[in-house]
């Protein structure tokens, strides 16, 4: 396996693990009246906020007529344990993964699985993920717009060159439906010769509507740096985002999000022989309102769960009542 393909598969597995206070209005009234909404995060000291995260990815590579497919499924419970909140709304919290259930399959090899609650020893490739479960990964301080203003890594698994945004960054001023805002972000991309390339990008957001106190926001990554190397492009597409976020304005937190990607890159392995890469991904995150079971994923068939998640219709989810 070439170094280029190794970097791609490593990035896919890494992503798989690690992987706001206005009024109530319907979408038509908000758009027609131009009503503006102040979006802000809100947390309380001692609060524990959890999200159920599912990440599905399929990477199909063809090099010189040989095709290999890697499929990964990661299901986890993400936990923020809030330790302090300032008068200005900045929150400090421990960032943890409470439990994880992972599945991986590569062409020509036997599938590999790991469940943090039922498996004593992790298989090769999942050791770092297993060592991180249940331990504080980092101590984060976010301001009320979601910008990281303080970070202390507490575990080796969180040390990487792409530390940056942890959640959606909110606009500085109140915003109306149809308006947009953006946040700059630098991607650090490793190359085949061992160097790191900085790619300037922008996370662009658009407030689509507000209904029953829930803001629906579209988010997409815009790459600003011209990229002419397919090997770098092949890694960028695995870090892009494109999808919808639902934000509870009154509670001041993300209710859910879904990101979907379907991207292709040609000649990512160089010019010596034809190559292509096809990347399919779905990422979902849903706020957990009840305390998770000891094993949130026990007894659930991974392939069946993946199929159901991947085929979930794109219809609008019910808004908060």
Backbone bond lengths (Angstrom), bond angles and torsions (degrees), N, CA, C in turn:
res aa  C-N    CA-C-N  psi(-1)  N-CA   C-N-CA  omega(-1)  CA-C   N-CA-C  phi
1 X - - - 1.465 - - 1.528 108.95 -
2 X 1.317 117.63 131.14 1.455 121.03 -177.75 1.515 110.52 -71.80
3 X 1.352 114.76 161.94 1.462 119.33 178.45 1.525 110.85 -61.77
4 X 1.346 116.86 -34.79 1.465 119.76 179.96 1.514 110.98 -60.94
5 X 1.340 116.75 -45.99 1.466 119.59 -179.28 1.520 110.28 -68.10
6 X 1.341 117.56 -37.75 1.462 120.75 178.63 1.521 110.76 -60.41
7 X 1.343 117.49 -43.66 1.456 120.84 177.44 1.514 111.83 -61.01
8 X 1.326 116.23 -40.06 1.460 120.07 -178.97 1.509 111.44 -65.19
9 X 1.346 117.21 -47.41 1.450 120.18 -178.90 1.521 111.11 -66.34
10 X 1.340 116.74 -36.64 1.460 119.70 177.70 1.511 111.47 -63.89
11 X 1.334 116.61 -41.21 1.464 120.41 178.44 1.513 111.20 -64.75
12 X 1.338 117.03 -38.77 1.466 120.51 -179.95 1.524 111.16 -63.96
13 X 1.350 116.99 -43.06 1.466 120.07 179.42 1.522 111.32 -67.23
14 X 1.365 117.05 -38.35 1.452 120.29 179.13 1.518 110.79 -63.05
15 X 1.335 116.16 -45.02 1.458 119.57 178.89 1.517 111.28 -64.02
16 X 1.370 115.49 -34.79 1.457 120.03 -177.95 1.512 112.19 -64.27
17 X 1.355 117.26 -29.93 1.469 118.32 -178.15 1.536 112.44 -87.56
18 X 1.388 106.28 -46.63 1.465 107.72 -174.82 1.562 104.78 -98.36
19 X 1.991 68.48 13.75 1.283 53.89 -179.46 1.313 72.21 -50.82
20 X 24.407 106.86 172.55 1.072 51.40 -173.21 1.456 87.85 -153.34
21 X 3.320 125.62 -37.16 1.441 96.23 -174.41 1.506 101.40 -151.97
22 X 1.343 111.56 62.55 1.463 113.77 -167.41 1.509 112.00 -109.92
23 X 1.341 118.03 -112.26 1.449 120.75 -172.09 1.498 111.37 -122.54
24 X 1.344 115.60 177.98 1.462 121.43 174.73 1.521 106.62 -104.07
25 X 1.333 115.74 124.66 1.462 120.30 -178.52 1.502 108.70 -151.96
26 X 1.321 116.54 151.24 1.456 116.75 174.91 1.519 108.98 -84.56
27 X 1.346 114.96 170.43 1.456 118.60 -171.90 1.519 112.40 -66.05
28 X 1.321 117.90 -36.17 1.450 119.03 -178.74 1.526 111.16 -68.87
29 X 1.347 118.39 -42.36 1.457 121.28 -179.94 1.519 110.90 -65.02
30 X 1.360 116.58 -41.59 1.457 120.15 -178.49 1.511 111.57 -63.34
31 X 1.341 116.24 -40.47 1.458 119.57 -177.65 1.522 110.85 -73.98
32 X 1.340 116.35 -43.04 1.455 119.83 -175.06 1.520 111.15 -68.98
33 X 1.359 116.91 -40.18 1.452 119.57 -175.95 1.508 113.33 -86.04
34 X 1.337 117.97 -9.28 1.450 120.63 -178.85 1.507 113.25 67.48
35 X 1.323 117.49 24.13 1.462 120.52 -179.14 1.526 109.98 -63.07
36 X 1.328 115.48 137.35 1.450 120.62 -178.92 1.533 110.49 -103.73
37 X 1.324 114.97 147.20 1.460 122.21 -176.60 1.528 109.67 -124.80
38 X 1.323 115.25 133.38 1.456 120.48 175.55 1.522 107.83 -90.21
39 X 1.334 116.86 116.37 1.454 122.60 -178.33 1.526 109.14 -99.39
40 X 1.324 116.72 119.36 1.455 121.80 -178.63 1.531 110.53 -144.90
41 X 1.337 115.58 141.88 1.465 120.42 173.87 1.520 108.96 -75.90
42 X 1.357 114.84 146.56 1.455 120.61 178.65 1.525 109.52 -137.95
43 X 1.320 115.98 126.37 1.459 121.44 177.77 1.524 109.29 -135.83
44 X 1.347 115.64 163.93 1.459 121.98 178.59 1.524 109.54 -125.82
45 X 1.337 118.02 143.09 1.469 120.20 176.91 1.531 111.08 -57.44
46 X 1.328 116.84 136.89 1.463 121.39 -179.58 1.515 114.44 85.40
47 X 1.323 116.81 -4.49 1.458 121.45 -178.57 1.525 111.16 -76.50
48 X 1.339 116.60 143.63 1.461 122.74 174.47 1.525 107.55 -117.97
49 X 1.334 116.82 116.61 1.461 122.11 -176.79 1.521 108.23 -114.28
50 X 1.336 115.27 126.67 1.464 120.80 -175.86 1.530 111.24 -121.40
51 X 1.329 113.95 147.57 1.458 120.87 172.12 1.525 108.87 -130.56
52 X 1.317 116.25 143.03 1.468 122.46 174.44 1.532 106.96 -92.61
53 X 1.314 116.93 120.10 1.466 122.37 -172.37 1.527 110.04 -115.13
54 X 1.320 116.60 131.86 1.464 122.10 175.20 1.522 108.16 -128.42
55 X 1.329 115.56 128.38 1.457 120.83 178.83 1.521 109.05 -127.27
56 X 1.333 116.24 121.46 1.456 122.56 178.06 1.524 108.40 -117.00
57 X 1.316 117.21 132.83 1.460 120.05 179.52 1.519 110.12 -143.81
58 X 1.332 114.97 144.19 1.456 121.82 176.13 1.522 107.77 -137.48
59 X 1.330 116.40 120.10 1.458 122.03 -179.75 1.524 108.12 -116.81
60 X 1.327 116.03 116.81 1.463 121.47 179.43 1.523 108.53 -112.14
61 X 1.331 116.60 117.04 1.455 120.86 -179.56 1.522 110.06 -117.10
62 X 1.324 115.24 141.53 1.452 122.00 174.68 1.522 108.34 -127.47
63 X 1.326 116.38 122.97 1.460 122.13 179.43 1.526 108.21 -131.91
64 X 1.325 116.68 117.45 1.455 120.57 178.04 1.513 114.26 58.21
65 X 1.315 116.98 35.25 1.454 120.48 178.51 1.514 114.84 88.23
66 X 1.343 118.45 -6.97 1.469 121.98 178.21 1.523 109.35 -101.85
67 X 1.333 115.80 125.92 1.463 121.20 -177.22 1.518 110.78 -109.67
68 X 1.313 115.55 136.08 1.456 121.58 175.89 1.524 108.73 -132.36
69 X 1.332 116.32 138.31 1.456 121.81 -179.86 1.527 109.87 -121.72
70 X 1.312 115.87 130.55 1.459 122.06 174.81 1.519 108.51 -116.48
71 X 1.321 116.02 126.06 1.454 121.43 177.34 1.519 109.17 -119.62
72 X 1.326 117.08 136.23 1.455 121.68 178.08 1.519 110.28 -133.81
73 X 1.322 115.07 143.37 1.455 122.43 173.27 1.519 106.95 -131.64
74 X 1.323 116.27 126.52 1.457 121.26 177.45 1.520 108.87 -129.35
75 X 1.326 116.18 125.95 1.462 122.27 175.67 1.517 107.51 -123.13
76 X 1.322 116.69 130.94 1.461 119.32 -175.55 1.521 111.18 -149.86
77 X 1.329 115.03 166.01 1.459 122.58 172.11 1.519 107.25 -113.15
78 X 1.329 116.16 116.01 1.462 122.42 178.14 1.526 108.96 -93.33
79 X 1.329 116.01 135.74 1.466 120.67 -176.28 1.522 110.46 -129.19
80 X 1.330 115.51 131.47 1.455 122.21 169.08 1.520 107.97 -111.60
81 X 1.329 117.48 116.11 1.464 123.27 177.67 1.525 107.57 -100.24
82 X 1.337 116.01 105.29 1.464 121.77 -173.69 1.529 109.56 -78.15
83 X 1.321 115.15 124.93 1.466 120.05 -178.57 1.525 112.83 -104.96
84 X 1.342 117.15 -25.57 1.458 119.22 -176.66 1.521 109.75 -158.83
85 X 1.334 116.10 145.60 1.462 122.48 174.61 1.521 107.97 -136.19
86 X 1.316 116.37 126.26 1.462 120.68 -179.14 1.525 110.75 -81.02
87 X 1.339 115.76 168.72 1.462 120.24 177.46 1.525 111.15 -61.90
88 X 1.333 116.28 -27.03 1.459 119.71 179.63 1.515 114.25 -84.40
89 X 1.339 116.61 -0.25 1.463 120.14 176.09 1.510 115.43 96.23
90 X 1.330 118.70 -0.75 1.464 120.57 177.20 1.525 109.53 -73.01
91 X 1.326 116.53 132.61 1.468 121.98 -175.53 1.520 110.31 -115.39
92 X 1.331 115.91 136.20 1.457 121.91 173.40 1.518 108.40 -109.41
93 X 1.338 116.75 132.07 1.459 120.07 -176.55 1.514 110.99 -149.03
94 X 1.334 114.46 155.66 1.457 120.76 171.31 1.522 108.00 -86.15
95 X 1.327 115.90 133.65 1.459 122.04 -179.94 1.524 108.67 -101.91
96 X 1.342 117.39 118.79 1.453 122.04 -176.85 1.519 111.47 -132.11
97 X 1.335 115.48 161.25 1.458 123.18 164.72 1.522 106.18 -114.19
98 X 1.335 116.89 113.46 1.467 120.54 -174.45 1.521 112.76 -73.70
99 X 1.307 116.44 -40.09 1.460 120.50 -179.81 1.521 109.01 -155.77
100 X 1.326 115.44 157.05 1.458 119.76 -177.38 1.515 109.61 -147.56
101 X 1.317 115.68 146.38 1.459 123.16 175.87 1.523 106.19 -133.28
102 X 1.342 117.31 115.76 1.457 121.05 -171.97 1.526 111.05 -124.35
103 X 1.318 114.62 148.43 1.464 122.24 179.91 1.521 107.78 -143.11
104 X 1.334 116.20 138.12 1.459 120.56 179.91 1.520 109.69 -144.17
105 X 1.331 115.77 141.43 1.463 121.29 179.12 1.521 108.91 -141.87
106 X 1.349 116.13 126.97 1.455 122.71 177.17 1.520 108.26 -118.89
107 X 1.312 116.13 139.86 1.462 121.22 -179.47 1.528 111.27 -49.37
108 X 1.339 115.82 129.57 1.456 120.85 177.21 1.509 115.09 82.62
109 X 1.333 117.54 -0.65 1.461 121.06 179.40 1.520 110.22 -123.91
110 X 1.314 115.41 160.69 1.456 120.17 178.73 1.530 109.70 -75.83
111 X 1.309 117.12 145.41 1.457 120.03 179.01 1.524 110.24 -64.50
112 X 1.333 114.88 151.51 1.462 121.98 -179.12 1.520 108.25 -122.77
113 X 1.324 116.98 135.85 1.460 121.13 179.98 1.519 110.58 -131.74
114 X 1.319 114.37 156.12 1.465 119.62 173.97 1.521 109.42 -153.86
115 X 1.325 116.64 128.80 1.454 123.18 174.49 1.521 107.37 -122.46
116 X 1.322 116.69 122.21 1.462 120.63 -172.81 1.522 113.24 -65.36
117 X 1.326 117.76 -21.45 1.461 120.36 -178.04 1.519 114.10 -95.83
118 X 1.328 116.84 -19.23 1.467 118.66 -175.50 1.523 113.58 -115.69
119 X 1.323 118.40 -17.19 1.463 121.19 -177.18 1.526 110.26 -106.33
120 X 1.331 116.37 125.81 1.455 120.36 -178.94 1.516 112.03 -74.67
121 X 1.329 117.02 -41.56 1.449 121.25 -177.81 1.527 110.33 -119.13
122 X 1.325 117.73 128.78 1.462 119.59 178.90 1.518 111.20 -77.61
123 X 1.326 118.17 145.92 1.470 120.71 174.96 1.517 110.55 -73.67
124 X 1.323 116.07 169.42 1.461 121.25 178.37 1.528 109.86 -57.65
125 X 1.308 116.09 136.37 1.455 121.13 -179.42 1.511 113.57 98.98
126 X 1.325 117.18 -21.50 1.461 120.91 -179.04 1.525 112.32 -113.26
127 X 1.324 117.81 6.88 1.466 121.20 -175.14 1.524 111.83 -62.89
128 X 1.339 117.23 -44.31 1.463 119.88 -179.40 1.523 111.39 -64.35
129 X 1.327 116.41 -41.02 1.460 119.97 178.24 1.518 110.46 -62.53
130 X 1.331 116.53 -43.86 1.462 121.17 -179.26 1.522 111.28 -62.22
131 X 1.328 116.62 -39.83 1.460 120.64 -178.21 1.528 112.34 -69.33
132 X 1.330 117.04 -16.96 1.464 121.03 -177.05 1.520 113.35 -92.27
133 X 1.316 117.74 -20.25 1.462 121.37 -172.88 1.529 110.81 -64.92
134 X 1.323 114.76 131.54 1.458 120.60 176.28 1.510 114.92 79.99
135 X 1.329 118.10 -0.89 1.463 121.85 -179.25 1.529 109.15 -110.91
136 X 1.326 117.46 143.01 1.468 119.03 175.22 1.529 110.14 -59.89
137 X 1.310 116.63 122.95 1.456 121.33 -179.49 1.522 111.30 -85.17
138 X 1.315 115.34 -35.62 1.460 120.03 -178.89 1.518 109.52 -161.67
139 X 1.321 114.75 158.21 1.458 122.48 173.63 1.523 106.17 -108.09
140 X 1.323 116.14 114.53 1.464 122.27 -171.31 1.518 110.48 -114.09
141 X 1.319 115.88 140.98 1.464 120.78 168.74 1.522 108.08 -119.67
142 X 1.330 115.19 120.73 1.466 122.68 177.42 1.516 109.28 -109.98
143 X 1.325 117.22 139.65 1.459 117.14 168.24 1.526 108.98 -79.93
144 X 1.322 117.21 177.29 1.467 119.07 -173.19 1.522 113.16 -72.79
145 X 1.342 117.95 -2.69 1.467 121.51 173.39 1.526 112.13 -98.90
146 X 1.340 116.73 -1.30 1.453 119.88 177.93 1.511 114.39 91.74
147 X 1.329 118.64 7.57 1.463 121.55 177.47 1.521 109.69 -81.30
148 X 1.333 116.57 136.49 1.461 121.01 176.97 1.525 108.22 -76.79
149 X 1.350 116.83 114.77 1.465 120.77 179.76 1.521 111.07 -111.02
150 X 1.334 116.60 -2.02 1.457 121.17 176.30 1.513 109.91 -159.77
151 X 1.314 116.72 137.49 1.456 120.47 -179.68 1.518 109.41 -150.29
152 X 1.324 116.04 130.51 1.457 122.10 172.86 1.519 107.95 -130.55
153 X 1.323 116.17 113.67 1.456 119.84 179.15 1.527 110.21 -73.58
154 X 1.312 116.43 130.44 1.455 121.91 -177.03 1.514 112.48 -110.97
155 X 1.331 116.34 -4.02 1.462 120.43 -177.50 1.519 108.49 -145.03
156 X 1.321 117.03 142.94 1.464 120.58 -176.17 1.518 112.73 -60.53
157 X 1.345 117.63 -28.14 1.466 120.48 -177.79 1.519 112.45 -65.43
158 X 1.348 117.73 -18.57 1.463 120.09 -177.73 1.514 112.40 -92.49
159 X 1.326 117.81 -1.93 1.456 120.57 -179.60 1.520 109.83 -87.67
160 X 1.316 117.03 109.44 1.459 121.54 179.31 1.519 109.14 -153.26
161 X 1.330 118.10 160.64 1.465 120.70 -175.44 1.512 114.14 -75.90
162 X 1.336 119.74 -0.31 1.460 121.40 -177.15 1.522 112.73 -113.30
163 X 1.339 116.64 29.07 1.450 119.38 176.21 1.523 108.41 -65.07
164 X 1.303 116.37 134.73 1.452 119.57 -178.33 1.509 109.61 -172.98
165 X 1.331 116.27 -124.96 1.446 120.79 -178.44 1.521 111.83 -60.85
166 X 1.316 115.77 143.15 1.452 121.39 175.82 1.519 110.88 -111.63
167 X 1.307 116.05 -22.74 1.459 121.72 179.91 1.524 108.39 -154.22
168 X 1.315 116.48 176.80 1.457 121.21 179.44 1.526 110.84 -61.01
169 X 1.326 116.58 133.98 1.458 121.66 175.62 1.522 109.15 -89.01
170 X 1.316 116.41 128.94 1.465 121.74 -174.93 1.532 110.88 -92.12
171 X 1.338 117.68 156.58 1.469 120.60 -177.92 1.526 111.63 -70.52
172 X 1.337 115.96 154.27 1.459 120.69 -179.04 1.524 112.02 -68.29
173 X 1.319 116.71 -39.68 1.460 121.66 -174.80 1.531 110.79 -109.44
174 X 1.336 117.52 161.74 1.467 119.71 173.32 1.520 110.24 -55.73
175 X 1.327 115.78 148.49 1.461 120.61 -171.92 1.523 110.24 -135.47
176 X 1.338 115.96 148.27 1.457 122.16 -179.94 1.519 109.78 -107.21
177 X 1.323 115.31 159.72 1.463 120.04 177.01 1.524 109.96 -57.15
178 X 1.345 115.41 134.64 1.448 121.22 -178.03 1.510 114.12 96.90
179 X 1.330 117.76 -13.93 1.453 121.22 179.33 1.531 110.99 -88.16
180 X 1.334 116.00 159.59 1.458 121.50 -175.57 1.525 110.79 -127.66
181 X 1.322 115.85 162.41 1.464 122.81 170.12 1.521 107.50 -151.08
182 X 1.322 116.44 168.68 1.457 119.35 -176.65 1.520 110.52 -146.47
183 X 1.347 114.62 165.28 1.458 121.44 -179.52 1.518 108.08 -143.51
184 X 1.350 118.56 126.34 1.473 120.34 -178.65 1.525 111.59 -75.07
185 X 1.338 115.64 146.95 1.457 120.59 -179.88 1.525 108.81 -151.49
186 X 1.325 116.24 132.00 1.463 121.53 178.77 1.519 110.40 -98.93
187 X 1.331 116.83 123.05 1.463 121.94 172.56 1.529 108.72 -88.81
188 X 1.318 117.09 135.11 1.453 122.08 176.19 1.527 107.44 -106.59
189 X 1.331 116.47 110.19 1.456 122.48 -171.92 1.531 110.56 -107.93
190 X 1.357 118.63 119.92 1.469 120.31 175.33 1.525 110.67 -73.83
191 X 1.322 116.50 140.57 1.466 121.16 -179.51 1.526 110.34 -105.73
192 X 1.332 115.45 172.73 1.461 120.90 -178.47 1.529 113.03 -66.27
193 X 1.339 117.31 -22.61 1.470 119.36 -179.45 1.526 112.94 -94.94
194 X 1.349 116.38 9.02 1.460 120.43 174.90 1.511 115.21 92.19
195 X 1.323 119.03 -3.01 1.458 121.48 178.48 1.530 110.39 -87.79
196 X 1.330 115.09 169.14 1.461 121.91 178.83 1.525 108.74 -115.97
197 X 1.312 116.43 131.15 1.464 121.94 178.55 1.525 108.80 -109.83
198 X 1.336 116.61 131.41 1.466 121.09 177.82 1.521 109.53 -92.63
199 X 1.327 115.13 122.78 1.459 121.94 179.09 1.530 108.48 -111.67
200 X 1.317 116.47 120.08 1.460 120.46 178.70 1.528 109.61 -80.50
201 X 1.332 114.83 128.55 1.458 120.19 177.96 1.526 109.21 -132.98
202 X 1.294 114.60 176.00 1.452 121.62 179.81 1.527 108.50 -142.01
203 X 1.314 116.19 128.37 1.456 120.00 172.42 1.527 107.36 -88.06
204 X 1.318 116.68 114.74 1.454 121.20 -176.62 1.532 110.16 -105.13
205 X 1.325 115.79 130.58 1.460 122.07 -177.51 1.523 110.29 -119.93
206 X 1.334 114.86 148.67 1.461 120.89 177.15 1.524 108.83 -139.31
207 X 1.338 116.84 125.40 1.463 120.62 176.21 1.522 108.54 -79.04
208 X 1.339 115.83 109.08 1.462 119.85 -176.00 1.526 112.01 -81.04
209 X 1.331 116.81 -41.90 1.467 119.95 -178.72 1.522 108.97 -168.36
210 X 1.334 114.93 164.98 1.463 122.59 171.92 1.512 107.55 -130.73
211 X 1.315 116.15 126.59 1.459 121.15 -179.03 1.520 108.94 -143.32
212 X 1.326 116.04 129.92 1.468 121.56 179.64 1.524 112.41 53.43
213 X 1.328 116.68 35.78 1.456 120.67 177.90 1.506 114.69 79.83
214 X 1.333 117.99 6.97 1.460 121.42 -179.52 1.529 109.30 -113.88
215 X 1.328 115.62 124.26 1.467 121.47 177.85 1.522 109.46 -90.85
216 X 1.321 116.22 129.83 1.461 121.94 174.26 1.520 107.95 -102.08
217 X 1.319 115.90 122.14 1.460 122.18 -170.95 1.520 109.55 -125.66
218 X 1.319 116.51 131.91 1.468 120.59 173.33 1.519 109.02 -93.13
219 X 1.335 115.55 137.99 1.461 121.68 -178.51 1.521 109.17 -129.50
220 X 1.332 116.74 137.66 1.465 121.03 177.90 1.517 109.62 -150.34
221 X 1.323 116.26 147.64 1.461 122.04 176.87 1.523 109.69 -90.86
222 X 1.323 115.90 129.27 1.462 122.20 176.16 1.531 107.17 -111.75
223 X 1.332 117.25 121.15 1.464 122.06 179.50 1.525 108.65 -86.68
224 X 1.342 117.00 121.08 1.457 122.10 -176.18 1.526 112.73 -95.22
225 X 1.335 117.49 -32.94 1.460 121.06 179.74 1.528 110.03 -76.26
226 X 1.327 118.50 127.32 1.475 119.49 175.83 1.523 110.14 -60.92
227 X 1.322 117.27 131.27 1.461 122.61 -178.50 1.522 108.45 -120.30
228 X 1.340 116.13 120.53 1.457 120.87 -179.42 1.520 112.23 -115.70
229 X 1.317 117.48 -1.65 1.458 122.20 -179.29 1.529 108.97 -101.47
230 X 1.329 119.17 112.68 1.475 121.13 -179.60 1.529 113.49 -59.01
231 X 1.354 117.56 -29.33 1.462 120.00 179.00 1.523 110.67 -65.43
232 X 1.332 117.39 -37.71 1.468 121.36 176.63 1.518 110.07 -73.11
233 X 1.327 116.16 -41.51 1.470 120.55 178.78 1.527 110.90 -59.32
234 X 1.328 116.63 -36.66 1.462 120.78 -179.20 1.523 111.87 -63.75
235 X 1.328 117.04 -29.61 1.458 119.71 176.90 1.523 111.81 -83.83
236 X 1.328 116.75 -35.13 1.458 120.20 179.56 1.521 111.18 -60.31
237 X 1.334 117.28 -43.04 1.460 119.18 -176.24 1.525 111.88 -62.82
238 X 1.344 117.86 -23.96 1.460 120.33 179.21 1.528 112.50 -82.50
239 X 1.328 116.89 -3.82 1.463 120.87 178.56 1.518 112.77 -117.21
240 X 1.325 116.09 -1.81 1.458 119.91 178.08 1.524 110.52 -73.19
241 X 1.319 115.15 162.90 1.457 121.11 175.18 1.523 108.85 -132.52
242 X 1.312 115.91 145.85 1.458 121.10 176.33 1.526 107.00 -159.62
243 X 1.326 116.47 110.12 1.455 118.08 -177.92 1.516 112.51 175.47
244 X 1.338 115.13 -158.15 1.460 122.43 -171.27 1.526 110.88 -124.84
245 X 1.326 115.09 138.30 1.466 122.76 177.14 1.520 107.98 -120.60
246 X 1.338 116.15 137.67 1.470 122.12 174.95 1.524 107.91 -111.62
247 X 1.327 115.63 123.30 1.464 122.32 -172.91 1.517 110.51 -120.67
248 X 1.333 116.68 124.98 1.463 122.52 178.03 1.526 108.28 -80.84
249 X 1.318 117.07 109.86 1.461 121.11 -175.45 1.519 111.13 -66.73
250 X 1.331 117.87 -43.16 1.460 120.91 -177.15 1.521 112.03 -68.71
251 X 1.341 117.54 -42.47 1.468 121.49 -178.59 1.522 112.02 -81.25
252 X 1.327 116.97 -22.38 1.452 120.84 178.03 1.509 114.34 71.74
253 X 1.325 116.43 48.63 1.470 119.57 177.92 1.525 111.08 -160.74
254 X 1.339 115.04 162.42 1.460 121.10 178.73 1.524 109.26 -73.96
255 X 1.336 116.30 127.27 1.456 121.72 175.20 1.524 110.86 -84.13
256 X 1.321 116.11 -43.35 1.463 119.53 -178.83 1.514 109.07 -164.46
257 X 1.322 115.10 162.16 1.450 120.68 171.65 1.520 109.47 -153.65
258 X 1.310 115.43 152.80 1.464 121.80 175.75 1.512 108.97 -140.99
259 X 1.333 115.47 125.11 1.450 122.53 178.38 1.525 109.09 -118.60
260 X 1.322 117.63 135.86 1.465 122.68 179.80 1.519 109.38 -132.57
261 X 1.336 115.88 136.55 1.453 121.17 176.14 1.519 110.04 -135.36
262 X 1.318 116.22 143.53 1.461 123.80 174.44 1.526 106.11 -144.73
263 X 1.346 116.10 94.69 1.464 121.17 -170.67 1.529 110.71 -127.43
264 X 1.340 115.56 150.82 1.459 121.83 177.35 1.529 110.09 -131.71
265 X 1.333 116.01 144.27 1.464 122.56 176.67 1.524 108.12 -135.51
266 X 1.348 116.50 134.76 1.462 121.77 177.85 1.531 110.43 -102.91
267 X 1.318 115.57 148.75 1.475 123.11 174.56 1.526 112.92 60.49
268 X 1.336 117.56 33.72 1.459 120.46 -179.54 1.529 112.01 -69.99
269 X 1.340 118.61 -21.38 1.469 122.39 -177.60 1.529 112.73 -94.29
270 X 1.325 117.52 10.08 1.460 120.31 179.79 1.517 112.15 107.89
271 X 1.328 116.17 -179.92 1.461 121.86 -174.88 1.521 113.72 -97.32
272 X 1.339 117.37 -1.61 1.470 119.10 -176.30 1.514 112.18 -71.06
273 X 1.335 117.52 -29.82 1.461 121.46 178.06 1.521 109.11 -151.34
274 X 1.326 117.58 151.76 1.457 120.19 -177.86 1.534 111.15 -61.22
275 X 1.327 115.70 141.75 1.466 120.04 177.62 1.519 109.42 -149.95
276 X 1.307 114.99 154.94 1.462 120.54 177.42 1.521 109.23 -150.39
277 X 1.322 115.64 153.84 1.459 122.39 177.66 1.524 108.76 -134.73
278 X 1.326 115.76 133.27 1.455 121.97 176.23 1.521 107.78 -122.43
279 X 1.332 116.42 121.20 1.475 121.97 -175.96 1.521 109.48 -116.58
280 X 1.327 115.78 120.91 1.463 123.08 175.21 1.522 108.47 -117.11
281 X 1.340 117.32 133.03 1.456 119.72 -177.93 1.518 110.76 -148.55
282 X 1.333 115.18 142.81 1.457 121.26 167.16 1.517 108.47 -135.10
283 X 1.331 115.87 130.76 1.459 122.61 177.87 1.517 108.48 -124.35
284 X 1.317 117.06 127.02 1.457 120.78 176.45 1.519 109.59 -128.41
285 X 1.313 114.81 147.88 1.463 121.42 178.49 1.522 107.80 -143.65
286 X 1.341 116.49 129.42 1.457 121.40 -177.07 1.524 109.88 -133.33
287 X 1.334 115.57 133.06 1.451 121.00 178.81 1.527 110.12 -62.51
288 X 1.327 116.17 133.17 1.469 121.84 178.59 1.519 107.81 -96.23
289 X 1.319 116.52 119.97 1.468 120.43 -177.78 1.520 112.65 -96.65
290 X 1.340 117.39 -10.61 1.458 120.97 176.10 1.526 108.62 -120.21
291 X 1.330 117.15 160.63 1.462 120.68 179.36 1.518 108.48 -70.97
292 X 1.348 118.55 127.91 1.464 120.94 -178.15 1.519 111.90 -62.45
293 X 1.336 115.33 152.74 1.456 120.51 174.72 1.525 109.30 -65.97
294 X 1.342 115.49 165.85 1.461 120.05 178.83 1.514 110.49 -54.15
295 X 1.328 116.14 -43.01 1.461 119.91 172.72 1.520 107.98 -125.08
296 X 1.293 115.60 97.16 1.467 121.99 -176.78 1.524 112.36 -59.06
297 X 1.345 117.00 -28.17 1.456 120.34 -171.59 1.519 112.96 -112.06
298 X 1.332 118.12 7.77 1.461 120.36 -175.69 1.518 111.28 -61.35
299 X 1.326 115.49 136.83 1.457 121.23 174.06 1.511 114.73 79.28
300 X 1.331 117.83 2.66 1.459 120.26 -179.06 1.519 109.61 -97.95
301 X 1.325 116.19 127.31 1.459 120.51 179.26 1.522 109.71 -71.16
302 X 1.317 117.13 127.37 1.457 121.56 -173.21 1.514 112.19 -65.65
303 X 1.335 116.90 -46.01 1.456 118.85 -176.90 1.518 110.87 -66.23
304 X 1.344 116.97 -38.03 1.458 120.48 179.22 1.516 110.74 -67.51
305 X 1.340 116.14 -42.45 1.459 120.00 179.70 1.526 110.61 -63.54
306 X 1.326 116.09 -39.84 1.461 120.26 179.54 1.516 110.77 -64.02
307 X 1.326 116.26 -42.46 1.463 120.18 -179.15 1.519 110.77 -63.76
308 X 1.353 116.43 -41.60 1.453 119.57 -179.36 1.523 111.12 -66.48
309 X 1.331 117.06 -40.98 1.452 119.86 -179.99 1.522 110.89 -66.55
310 X 1.337 115.92 -43.77 1.457 119.83 -177.03 1.517 112.16 -65.98
311 X 1.333 117.54 -27.02 1.458 120.29 -177.13 1.527 111.92 -97.08
312 X 1.349 116.93 8.68 1.455 119.79 -179.11 1.523 110.08 -59.83
313 X 1.329 118.60 129.57 1.463 120.09 -177.57 1.514 111.39 -64.50
314 X 1.321 115.95 155.97 1.438 121.46 -177.17 1.525 112.20 -89.46
315 X 1.324 117.02 14.43 1.456 119.62 179.51 1.520 109.72 -65.94
316 X 1.327 115.15 155.36 1.459 120.78 -178.48 1.508 111.01 -63.32
317 X 1.333 116.77 132.70 1.464 120.98 177.26 1.529 109.45 -72.12
318 X 1.342 117.48 151.32 1.454 119.89 179.95 1.527 111.08 -58.35
319 X 1.314 116.03 135.14 1.464 119.57 178.80 1.524 110.05 -77.34
320 X 1.364 114.74 159.69 1.446 119.39 179.16 1.515 109.98 -66.56
321 X 1.332 114.85 136.78 1.461 119.13 177.72 1.519 110.92 -85.24
